[in-house]
Amino acid sequence: MCRSIKTLRPPYAEAVTEDDMRAAALQYVRKVSGFRAPAAHNQAAFDEAVARITAATEDLLDALEVRGAKS
């Protein structure tokens, strides 16, 4: 599953959207949890994990300095 997560930094991706980051986070949470779709009693924890990983991904991409990338 995680093999389908795409690299979201230049030069591999130029315009990264929140949807791109959320899709990557969702794939990660699915892989780690072992659930494609969680049961109702796990839905809140699953959604919270996706939201936190999406935010962490955005923070990471904002902080990265890619050498040779155009500003």
NORKAJO-V73561 format. One record per residue. OMEGA is omega in degrees with one decimal (* if undefined). BURIAL is # if it has 24 or more other C-alpha atoms within 12 Angstrom, else .. D_FIRST is the distance of its C-alpha to the first C-alpha in Angstrom with 1 decimal. Layout:
OMEGA:BURIAL:D_FIRST
OMEGA:BURIAL:D_FIRST
//
This chain:
-176.5:.:0.0
177.5:.:3.8
-179.2:.:5.3
176.0:.:5.8
-177.8:.:7.8
174.5:.:11.2
-173.5:.:14.2
178.7:#:16.5
176.0:#:19.8
2.1:.:22.6
-176.9:.:23.0
179.8:.:19.5
-179.4:.:19.9
-178.4:.:23.3
-179.3:.:23.1
-179.2:.:20.3
175.2:.:20.6
176.7:.:19.8
177.3:.:17.6
-179.1:#:15.5
178.9:#:15.4
178.8:#:14.8
177.9:#:11.7
179.0:#:10.3
179.1:#:11.6
178.1:#:10.3
179.5:#:6.6
-178.8:#:7.9
176.9:#:10.1
-178.9:#:8.0
-176.1:.:6.2
-177.1:.:9.8
-175.4:.:11.7
179.8:.:10.1
171.3:.:11.2
175.8:.:10.0
-176.3:.:13.6
172.8:.:15.9
-177.1:.:19.4
-177.9:.:22.2
176.7:.:23.3
-173.5:.:20.0
-177.8:.:19.6
179.3:.:21.6
179.0:.:19.9
-179.4:#:16.4
179.0:.:18.0
178.2:.:19.8
178.6:.:16.9
-179.4:#:15.2
-179.2:#:18.7
-179.8:.:19.4
174.8:#:16.3
179.5:#:17.1
178.8:.:20.6
177.7:.:19.8
177.8:#:17.8
177.8:#:20.9
-179.7:.:23.2
-178.1:.:21.5
177.5:.:21.6
-175.8:.:25.2
-177.3:.:26.3
172.5:.:25.0
-178.6:.:27.7
-179.6:.:26.6
178.1:.:29.5
178.6:.:30.8
177.7:.:29.1
180.0:.:31.6
*:.:32.5
//
